[in-house]
Amino acid sequence: MSARRTCAALLLGLAAALGAGHAGAATPPPDVDADRMHALTAELRCLVCQNESLADSNAPLALDLKREIAQRVAAGDSDAQIIEFLVERYGDFVTYRPPLRAGTLLLWLGPPALLLGGGLLLWRRLRDPQGAAS
């Protein structure tokens, strides 16, 4: 793990432990399109809950990220710019659909490979039950 990611992980843990700045963070500013905010935060993973979207999470860090996203939306950033900012800061893990590249190849090819391998084992066992038992 790089020093940058280690530092980011420590800061995430500290922010979650302290409950930093969650007061008023759940409601976007009035000039921000609520539908756009919800669509954008539904595409991003809560870094504390990990299997929950930012839209559904009430973790202190998630509330801070929602506030940051709302400020960027209000400033006129595109969805792509906001996602790029978050990926740069927190890594590909923040997105539910990481890009296809060398570092994420296992994420994309692992499940189909495991499914194919399991199917082949099942097929061999069903085809030759005596040979598989010996």
Helices and strands as residue ranges (DSSP letters): H 3-18, H 34-42, H 60-74, H 79-90, G 92-94, G 102-104, H 105-127, H 129-133
